[in-house]
Amino acid sequence: MIEKTHSVAQRTRALITPIAMRILLLVIILGSIAVYLLPDLPGDAHLGLQSLWLFGVWLVLNWQLVRLLTNPYYFPRSLCHC
């Protein structure tokens, strides 16, 4: 029987992805706390900063969801009838 081997890139990606996800989650949590605890900025700057942060978090979470749903390891084509 032939043993299936993975490339260096695949092994590296498998190692880095969980670490990167933990770092990303930590950045989202700490950034959210920082944005809402910042002292009041003049005018609508604080509201603008909060809006930009929330849009960034929404964008990153959607990006991760798309990556998950398009990953054939978790969702093979045979399951989605594509």
Backbone as XML, in Angstrom:
<?xml version="1.0"?>
<chain id="A" units="angstrom">
  <residue number="1" name="MET">
    <atom name="N" x="0.842" y="-1.173" z="0.000"/>
    <atom name="CA" x="0.000" y="0.000" z="0.000"/>
    <atom name="C" x="0.892" y="1.243" z="0.000"/>
  </residue>
  <residue number="2" name="ILE">
    <atom name="N" x="0.525" y="2.220" z="-0.805"/>
    <atom name="CA" x="1.302" y="3.451" z="-0.910"/>
    <atom name="C" x="0.846" y="4.414" z="0.183"/>
  </residue>
  <residue number="3" name="GLU">
    <atom name="N" x="1.837" y="4.900" z="0.947"/>
    <atom name="CA" x="1.518" y="5.844" z="2.015"/>
    <atom name="C" x="1.344" y="7.245" z="1.440"/>
  </residue>
  <residue number="4" name="LYS">
    <atom name="N" x="0.262" y="7.881" z="1.800"/>
    <atom name="CA" x="0.003" y="9.236" z="1.306"/>
    <atom name="C" x="0.828" y="10.229" z="2.120"/>
  </residue>
  <residue number="5" name="THR">
    <atom name="N" x="1.611" y="11.031" z="1.437"/>
    <atom name="CA" x="2.423" y="12.030" z="2.127"/>
    <atom name="C" x="1.905" y="13.419" z="1.793"/>
  </residue>
  <residue number="6" name="HIS">
    <atom name="N" x="2.145" y="14.327" z="2.678"/>
    <atom name="CA" x="1.721" y="15.705" z="2.487"/>
    <atom name="C" x="2.933" y="16.565" z="2.200"/>
  </residue>
  <residue number="7" name="SER">
    <atom name="N" x="2.720" y="17.589" z="1.407"/>
    <atom name="CA" x="3.812" y="18.500" z="1.089"/>
    <atom name="C" x="4.160" y="19.341" z="2.315"/>
  </residue>
  <residue number="8" name="VAL">
    <atom name="N" x="5.315" y="19.964" z="2.255"/>
    <atom name="CA" x="5.746" y="20.834" z="3.347"/>
    <atom name="C" x="4.753" y="21.977" z="3.526"/>
  </residue>
  <residue number="9" name="ALA">
    <atom name="N" x="4.246" y="22.509" z="2.421"/>
    <atom name="CA" x="3.283" y="23.612" z="2.498"/>
    <atom name="C" x="2.010" y="23.175" z="3.224"/>
  </residue>
  <residue number="10" name="GLN">
    <atom name="N" x="1.529" y="21.972" z="2.942"/>
    <atom name="CA" x="0.313" y="21.488" z="3.594"/>
    <atom name="C" x="0.531" y="21.276" z="5.087"/>
  </residue>
  <residue number="11" name="ARG">
    <atom name="N" x="1.694" y="20.723" z="5.450"/>
    <atom name="CA" x="1.983" y="20.513" z="6.870"/>
    <atom name="C" x="2.139" y="21.837" z="7.598"/>
  </residue>
  <residue number="12" name="THR">
    <atom name="N" x="2.797" y="22.800" z="6.938"/>
    <atom name="CA" x="2.987" y="24.113" z="7.547"/>
    <atom name="C" x="1.648" y="24.810" z="7.730"/>
  </residue>
  <residue number="13" name="ARG">
    <atom name="N" x="0.791" y="24.747" z="6.714"/>
    <atom name="CA" x="-0.530" y="25.366" z="6.790"/>
    <atom name="C" x="-1.356" y="24.730" z="7.910"/>
  </residue>
  <residue number="14" name="ALA">
    <atom name="N" x="-1.259" y="23.409" z="8.052"/>
    <atom name="CA" x="-2.002" y="22.718" z="9.099"/>
    <atom name="C" x="-1.527" y="23.133" z="10.485"/>
  </residue>
  <residue number="15" name="LEU">
    <atom name="N" x="-0.252" y="23.483" z="10.607"/>
    <atom name="CA" x="0.289" y="23.916" z="11.889"/>
    <atom name="C" x="-0.036" y="25.376" z="12.174"/>
  </residue>
  <residue number="16" name="ILE">
    <atom name="N" x="0.071" y="26.225" z="11.164"/>
    <atom name="CA" x="-0.087" y="27.662" z="11.359"/>
    <atom name="C" x="-1.552" y="28.065" z="11.506"/>
  </residue>
  <residue number="17" name="THR">
    <atom name="N" x="-2.452" y="27.405" z="10.809"/>
    <atom name="CA" x="-3.853" y="27.816" z="10.813"/>
    <atom name="C" x="-4.465" y="27.872" z="12.218"/>
  </residue>
  <residue number="18" name="PRO">
    <atom name="N" x="-4.308" y="26.839" z="13.067"/>
    <atom name="CA" x="-4.889" y="26.952" z="14.414"/>
    <atom name="C" x="-4.267" y="28.082" z="15.231"/>
  </residue>
  <residue number="19" name="ILE">
    <atom name="N" x="-2.968" y="28.288" z="15.082"/>
    <atom name="CA" x="-2.296" y="29.370" z="15.801"/>
    <atom name="C" x="-2.808" y="30.712" z="15.304"/>
  </residue>
  <residue number="20" name="ALA">
    <atom name="N" x="-2.915" y="30.861" z="13.990"/>
    <atom name="CA" x="-3.396" y="32.120" z="13.412"/>
    <atom name="C" x="-4.829" y="32.405" z="13.844"/>
  </residue>
  <residue number="21" name="MET">
    <atom name="N" x="-5.652" y="31.391" z="13.923"/>
    <atom name="CA" x="-7.037" y="31.597" z="14.337"/>
    <atom name="C" x="-7.118" y="32.054" z="15.790"/>
  </residue>
  <residue number="22" name="ARG">
    <atom name="N" x="-6.256" y="31.501" z="16.650"/>
    <atom name="CA" x="-6.247" y="31.936" z="18.054"/>
    <atom name="C" x="-5.785" y="33.380" z="18.173"/>
  </residue>
  <residue number="23" name="ILE">
    <atom name="N" x="-4.762" y="33.736" z="17.403"/>
    <atom name="CA" x="-4.270" y="35.113" z="17.414"/>
    <atom name="C" x="-5.346" y="36.056" z="16.891"/>
  </residue>
  <residue number="24" name="LEU">
    <atom name="N" x="-6.022" y="35.660" z="15.810"/>
    <atom name="CA" x="-7.083" y="36.490" z="15.241"/>
    <atom name="C" x="-8.215" y="36.696" z="16.245"/>
  </residue>
  <residue number="25" name="LEU">
    <atom name="N" x="-8.602" y="35.648" z="16.938"/>
    <atom name="CA" x="-9.652" y="35.762" z="17.946"/>
    <atom name="C" x="-9.215" y="36.683" z="19.080"/>
  </residue>
  <residue number="26" name="LEU">
    <atom name="N" x="-7.969" y="36.560" z="19.511"/>
    <atom name="CA" x="-7.446" y="37.426" z="20.566"/>
    <atom name="C" x="-7.433" y="38.892" z="20.133"/>
  </residue>
  <residue number="27" name="VAL">
    <atom name="N" x="-7.021" y="39.141" z="18.884"/>
    <atom name="CA" x="-7.003" y="40.513" z="18.364"/>
    <atom name="C" x="-8.418" y="41.082" z="18.303"/>
  </residue>
  <residue number="28" name="ILE">
    <atom name="N" x="-9.373" y="40.276" z="17.869"/>
    <atom name="CA" x="-10.760" y="40.742" z="17.800"/>
    <atom name="C" x="-11.282" y="41.081" z="19.195"/>
  </residue>
  <residue number="29" name="ILE">
    <atom name="N" x="-11.018" y="40.229" z="20.165"/>
    <atom name="CA" x="-11.508" y="40.475" z="21.524"/>
    <atom name="C" x="-10.838" y="41.699" z="22.137"/>
  </residue>
  <residue number="30" name="LEU">
    <atom name="N" x="-9.504" y="41.750" z="22.084"/>
    <atom name="CA" x="-8.788" y="42.883" z="22.680"/>
    <atom name="C" x="-9.096" y="44.185" z="21.947"/>
  </residue>
  <residue number="31" name="GLY">
    <atom name="N" x="-9.198" y="44.115" z="20.634"/>
    <atom name="CA" x="-9.530" y="45.308" z="19.865"/>
    <atom name="C" x="-10.921" y="45.817" z="20.180"/>
  </residue>
  <residue number="32" name="SER">
    <atom name="N" x="-11.854" y="44.897" z="20.353"/>
    <atom name="CA" x="-13.221" y="45.301" z="20.696"/>
    <atom name="C" x="-13.252" y="45.995" z="22.050"/>
  </residue>
  <residue number="33" name="ILE">
    <atom name="N" x="-12.530" y="45.444" z="23.001"/>
    <atom name="CA" x="-12.469" y="46.071" z="24.321"/>
    <atom name="C" x="-11.829" y="47.450" z="24.218"/>
  </residue>
  <residue number="34" name="ALA">
    <atom name="N" x="-10.723" y="47.551" z="23.491"/>
    <atom name="CA" x="-10.013" y="48.831" z="23.368"/>
    <atom name="C" x="-10.872" y="49.891" z="22.686"/>
  </residue>
  <residue number="35" name="VAL">
    <atom name="N" x="-11.569" y="49.509" z="21.630"/>
    <atom name="CA" x="-12.385" y="50.478" z="20.893"/>
    <atom name="C" x="-13.497" y="51.040" z="21.774"/>
  </residue>
  <residue number="36" name="TYR">
    <atom name="N" x="-14.104" y="50.189" z="22.580"/>
    <atom name="CA" x="-15.224" y="50.666" z="23.391"/>
    <atom name="C" x="-14.785" y="51.307" z="24.705"/>
  </residue>
  <residue number="37" name="LEU">
    <atom name="N" x="-13.530" y="51.111" z="25.110"/>
    <atom name="CA" x="-13.052" y="51.728" z="26.338"/>
    <atom name="C" x="-12.206" y="52.969" z="26.087"/>
  </residue>
  <residue number="38" name="LEU">
    <atom name="N" x="-11.966" y="53.298" z="24.826"/>
    <atom name="CA" x="-11.196" y="54.504" z="24.526"/>
    <atom name="C" x="-11.921" y="55.725" z="25.068"/>
  </residue>
  <residue number="39" name="PRO">
    <atom name="N" x="-11.151" y="56.724" z="25.508"/>
    <atom name="CA" x="-11.826" y="57.953" z="25.937"/>
    <atom name="C" x="-12.564" y="58.576" z="24.752"/>
  </residue>
  <residue number="40" name="ASP">
    <atom name="N" x="-13.553" y="59.349" z="25.065"/>
    <atom name="CA" x="-14.337" y="59.983" z="23.999"/>
    <atom name="C" x="-13.452" y="60.828" z="23.101"/>
  </residue>
  <residue number="41" name="LEU">
    <atom name="N" x="-13.567" y="60.585" z="21.831"/>
    <atom name="CA" x="-12.832" y="61.364" z="20.846"/>
    <atom name="C" x="-13.708" y="62.534" z="20.418"/>
  </residue>
  <residue number="42" name="PRO">
    <atom name="N" x="-13.118" y="63.585" z="19.891"/>
    <atom name="CA" x="-13.928" y="64.747" z="19.505"/>
    <atom name="C" x="-14.905" y="64.422" z="18.373"/>
  </residue>
  <residue number="43" name="GLY">
    <atom name="N" x="-16.081" y="64.998" z="18.472"/>
    <atom name="CA" x="-17.074" y="64.848" z="17.407"/>
    <atom name="C" x="-17.539" y="63.412" z="17.246"/>
  </residue>
  <residue number="44" name="ASP">
    <atom name="N" x="-17.703" y="63.021" z="15.995"/>
    <atom name="CA" x="-18.171" y="61.672" z="15.684"/>
    <atom name="C" x="-17.023" y="60.703" z="15.432"/>
  </residue>
  <residue number="45" name="ALA">
    <atom name="N" x="-15.818" y="61.064" z="15.846"/>
    <atom name="CA" x="-14.659" y="60.203" z="15.590"/>
    <atom name="C" x="-14.790" y="58.860" z="16.297"/>
  </residue>
  <residue number="46" name="HIS">
    <atom name="N" x="-15.319" y="58.872" z="17.523"/>
    <atom name="CA" x="-15.460" y="57.620" z="18.271"/>
    <atom name="C" x="-16.463" y="56.693" z="17.586"/>
  </residue>
  <residue number="47" name="LEU">
    <atom name="N" x="-17.577" y="57.259" z="17.145"/>
    <atom name="CA" x="-18.580" y="56.461" z="16.433"/>
    <atom name="C" x="-18.005" y="55.920" z="15.125"/>
  </residue>
  <residue number="48" name="GLY">
    <atom name="N" x="-17.236" y="56.750" z="14.435"/>
    <atom name="CA" x="-16.594" y="56.301" z="13.195"/>
    <atom name="C" x="-15.608" y="55.180" z="13.444"/>
  </residue>
  <residue number="49" name="LEU">
    <atom name="N" x="-14.828" y="55.286" z="14.523"/>
    <atom name="CA" x="-13.861" y="54.241" z="14.866"/>
    <atom name="C" x="-14.574" y="52.941" z="15.209"/>
  </residue>
  <residue number="50" name="GLN">
    <atom name="N" x="-15.644" y="53.029" z="15.987"/>
    <atom name="CA" x="-16.419" y="51.836" z="16.324"/>
    <atom name="C" x="-17.014" y="51.198" z="15.070"/>
  </residue>
  <residue number="51" name="SER">
    <atom name="N" x="-17.518" y="52.016" z="14.179"/>
    <atom name="CA" x="-18.117" y="51.495" z="12.945"/>
    <atom name="C" x="-17.074" y="50.793" z="12.088"/>
  </residue>
  <residue number="52" name="LEU">
    <atom name="N" x="-15.900" y="51.398" z="11.961"/>
    <atom name="CA" x="-14.826" y="50.763" z="11.190"/>
    <atom name="C" x="-14.402" y="49.445" z="11.820"/>
  </residue>
  <residue number="53" name="TRP">
    <atom name="N" x="-14.288" y="49.419" z="13.143"/>
    <atom name="CA" x="-13.885" y="48.191" z="13.830"/>
    <atom name="C" x="-14.931" y="47.093" z="13.612"/>
  </residue>
  <residue number="54" name="LEU">
    <atom name="N" x="-16.202" y="47.421" z="13.789"/>
    <atom name="CA" x="-17.253" y="46.419" z="13.598"/>
    <atom name="C" x="-17.296" y="45.915" z="12.160"/>
  </residue>
  <residue number="55" name="PHE">
    <atom name="N" x="-17.085" y="46.808" z="11.200"/>
    <atom name="CA" x="-17.040" y="46.380" z="9.804"/>
    <atom name="C" x="-15.859" y="45.442" z="9.581"/>
  </residue>
  <residue number="56" name="GLY">
    <atom name="N" x="-14.714" y="45.753" z="10.170"/>
    <atom name="CA" x="-13.536" y="44.893" z="10.037"/>
    <atom name="C" x="-13.765" y="43.519" z="10.641"/>
  </residue>
  <residue number="57" name="VAL">
    <atom name="N" x="-14.376" y="43.475" z="11.819"/>
    <atom name="CA" x="-14.679" y="42.193" z="12.463"/>
    <atom name="C" x="-15.660" y="41.407" z="11.603"/>
  </residue>
  <residue number="58" name="TRP">
    <atom name="N" x="-16.695" y="42.066" z="11.099"/>
    <atom name="CA" x="-17.677" y="41.402" z="10.235"/>
    <atom name="C" x="-16.999" y="40.834" z="8.987"/>
  </residue>
  <residue number="59" name="LEU">
    <atom name="N" x="-16.095" y="41.607" z="8.400"/>
    <atom name="CA" x="-15.391" y="41.175" z="7.196"/>
    <atom name="C" x="-14.527" y="39.948" z="7.466"/>
  </residue>
  <residue number="60" name="VAL">
    <atom name="N" x="-13.784" y="39.964" z="8.557"/>
    <atom name="CA" x="-12.911" y="38.837" z="8.898"/>
    <atom name="C" x="-13.734" y="37.590" z="9.192"/>
  </residue>
  <residue number="61" name="LEU">
    <atom name="N" x="-14.811" y="37.721" z="9.938"/>
    <atom name="CA" x="-15.629" y="36.552" z="10.259"/>
    <atom name="C" x="-16.285" y="35.965" z="9.011"/>
  </residue>
  <residue number="62" name="ASN">
    <atom name="N" x="-16.752" y="36.810" z="8.110"/>
    <atom name="CA" x="-17.315" y="36.307" z="6.858"/>
    <atom name="C" x="-16.259" y="35.625" z="6.003"/>
  </residue>
  <residue number="63" name="TRP">
    <atom name="N" x="-15.055" y="36.196" z="5.985"/>
    <atom name="CA" x="-13.951" y="35.594" z="5.232"/>
    <atom name="C" x="-13.658" y="34.194" z="5.770"/>
  </residue>
  <residue number="64" name="GLN">
    <atom name="N" x="-13.632" y="34.037" z="7.103"/>
    <atom name="CA" x="-13.366" y="32.730" z="7.690"/>
    <atom name="C" x="-14.508" y="31.756" z="7.397"/>
  </residue>
  <residue number="65" name="LEU">
    <atom name="N" x="-15.737" y="32.236" z="7.405"/>
    <atom name="CA" x="-16.877" y="31.375" z="7.096"/>
    <atom name="C" x="-16.808" y="30.876" z="5.655"/>
  </residue>
  <residue number="66" name="VAL">
    <atom name="N" x="-16.472" y="31.751" z="4.723"/>
    <atom name="CA" x="-16.334" y="31.351" z="3.318"/>
    <atom name="C" x="-15.205" y="30.340" z="3.172"/>
  </residue>
  <residue number="67" name="ARG">
    <atom name="N" x="-14.087" y="30.565" z="3.867"/>
    <atom name="CA" x="-12.974" y="29.607" z="3.814"/>
    <atom name="C" x="-13.417" y="28.244" z="4.323"/>
  </residue>
  <residue number="68" name="LEU">
    <atom name="N" x="-14.199" y="28.228" z="5.404"/>
    <atom name="CA" x="-14.667" y="26.969" z="5.965"/>
    <atom name="C" x="-15.615" y="26.257" z="5.004"/>
  </residue>
  <residue number="69" name="LEU">
    <atom name="N" x="-16.568" y="27.003" z="4.445"/>
    <atom name="CA" x="-17.569" y="26.388" z="3.576"/>
    <atom name="C" x="-17.001" y="25.930" z="2.240"/>
  </residue>
  <residue number="70" name="THR">
    <atom name="N" x="-15.890" y="26.526" z="1.808"/>
    <atom name="CA" x="-15.296" y="26.125" z="0.532"/>
    <atom name="C" x="-14.142" y="25.154" z="0.718"/>
  </residue>
  <residue number="71" name="ASN">
    <atom name="N" x="-13.914" y="24.700" z="1.944"/>
    <atom name="CA" x="-12.834" y="23.757" z="2.208"/>
    <atom name="C" x="-13.341" y="22.339" z="1.936"/>
  </residue>
  <residue number="72" name="PRO">
    <atom name="N" x="-12.776" y="21.658" z="0.947"/>
    <atom name="CA" x="-13.276" y="20.318" z="0.610"/>
    <atom name="C" x="-13.018" y="19.292" z="1.710"/>
  </residue>
  <residue number="73" name="TYR">
    <atom name="N" x="-12.100" y="19.586" z="2.640"/>
    <atom name="CA" x="-11.852" y="18.657" z="3.744"/>
    <atom name="C" x="-13.078" y="18.571" z="4.653"/>
  </residue>
  <residue number="74" name="TYR">
    <atom name="N" x="-13.725" y="19.695" z="4.913"/>
    <atom name="CA" x="-14.895" y="19.722" z="5.781"/>
    <atom name="C" x="-16.190" y="19.489" z="5.016"/>
  </residue>
  <residue number="75" name="PHE">
    <atom name="N" x="-16.269" y="19.996" z="3.795"/>
    <atom name="CA" x="-17.482" y="19.867" z="2.996"/>
    <atom name="C" x="-17.124" y="19.335" z="1.609"/>
  </residue>
  <residue number="76" name="PRO">
    <atom name="N" x="-17.016" y="18.007" z="1.473"/>
    <atom name="CA" x="-16.699" y="17.448" z="0.149"/>
    <atom name="C" x="-17.796" y="17.773" z="-0.860"/>
  </residue>
  <residue number="77" name="ARG">
    <atom name="N" x="-17.416" y="17.841" z="-2.120"/>
    <atom name="CA" x="-18.378" y="18.161" z="-3.185"/>
    <atom name="C" x="-19.536" y="17.161" z="-3.212"/>
  </residue>
  <residue number="78" name="SER">
    <atom name="N" x="-19.280" y="15.923" z="-2.823"/>
    <atom name="CA" x="-20.337" y="14.918" z="-2.876"/>
    <atom name="C" x="-21.469" y="15.228" z="-1.892"/>
  </residue>
  <residue number="79" name="LEU">
    <atom name="N" x="-21.185" y="16.018" z="-0.852"/>
    <atom name="CA" x="-22.225" y="16.357" z="0.115"/>
    <atom name="C" x="-23.087" y="17.524" z="-0.331"/>
  </residue>
  <residue number="80" name="CYS">
    <atom name="N" x="-22.505" y="18.453" z="-1.098"/>
    <atom name="CA" x="-23.275" y="19.644" z="-1.462"/>
    <atom name="C" x="-23.907" y="19.524" z="-2.851"/>
  </residue>
  <residue number="81" name="HIS">
    <atom name="N" x="-23.667" y="18.428" z="-3.556"/>
    <atom name="CA" x="-24.241" y="18.193" z="-4.883"/>
    <atom name="C" x="-23.988" y="19.349" z="-5.843"/>
  </residue>
  <residue number="82" name="CYS">
    <atom name="N" x="-22.767" y="19.863" z="-5.823"/>
    <atom name="CA" x="-22.414" y="20.988" z="-6.699"/>
    <atom name="C" x="-21.965" y="20.484" z="-8.059"/>
  </residue>
</chain>
